[in-house]
């Protein structure tokens, strides 16, 4: 959809997020954060102002990226690495 395309374009334009993508991370999910807006007449509309993008990297690492769609920028990147020790 257009929304997902816009989120992906923002991801690719951010240097840190694009570095993750170039390192082999793949987008597994784009979850919009929906905000309800009430106008002066009492009408309610829903707007997806932000999105959480989940990335899965090589060797099981994960990343969560918070994207502000209205401002067109990445707000936060959290990476998680998993270490498995088998005995």
N, C-alpha and C positions, 0 to 999 in steps of 0.2 A: 504494500500500500504506500501511499504518499508519505504517511507519517513515519513508517519504518525507513523509507528511503532518506527522509530528512535526518532522522536519528543517526543512520549509518554515515551520512555525509559529515555530520558534526563529529562523529567518532574518528573518521579518517582525517579530518582537518586538525585534530588535536595531536601535538607531537608525541605525548606520552601514550595515548591510546593507540595511535598508529604504529608505535614501536611494538606494542603488545601484539597487534595484528601481524606485523612483519616477523615476529618471533614464533608464529605458528598458532596463536590463539584464534579460536573460531567463535563466532557469535552463536550462542545456543538459545537465547531468548531475549526478546525486547518486551518489557512490561511497562505500559504507560502508567503514570501517576495522574489520576483524574481529580480535578478540582471543580467543585460546584460554585458557580458565580450567580449571585442574585442581583437582578437589575432593580432600578428604582420603582418599577411597576410591579415588582414581585415575581417576575418571570425568572425561572431557574434554567441555567444552561450549564452543560458539562464541558470542560476543556482539559485536554491532556497537556499540561504545562511542562512536565518533566517525564523522564523515562529512566528505568533501571535496565541496563544491558548486562546480561550474564555472558561471560566468555569462558571457554574451556581451553586450556593450553596443553602443551605437550607434557607428558609424564604426570597427568592428573592435576596439574595446578589450575586454580580458578581465579577469576577476576570479576569484580562487580563495579560497573561504571555508572555514575549518576550523571545524567545529561539534562541540561536546561534547554528545552526546545525553543522557548520564547526568545532567549538571549543568544542561542546558537553556540553554547559552549559546554565543555565538560566541567562539572563541579568537583567530582571526587572519583578517585580510582582506589579500590581496595583489592589487593592481590593476596591469595592464600596458597601456600605451597604445602603439599602433603608429602610426608616422608613415611615410608613403610619399611619396617625392619622385620624381615622374616627369619625365623630361627628354626 
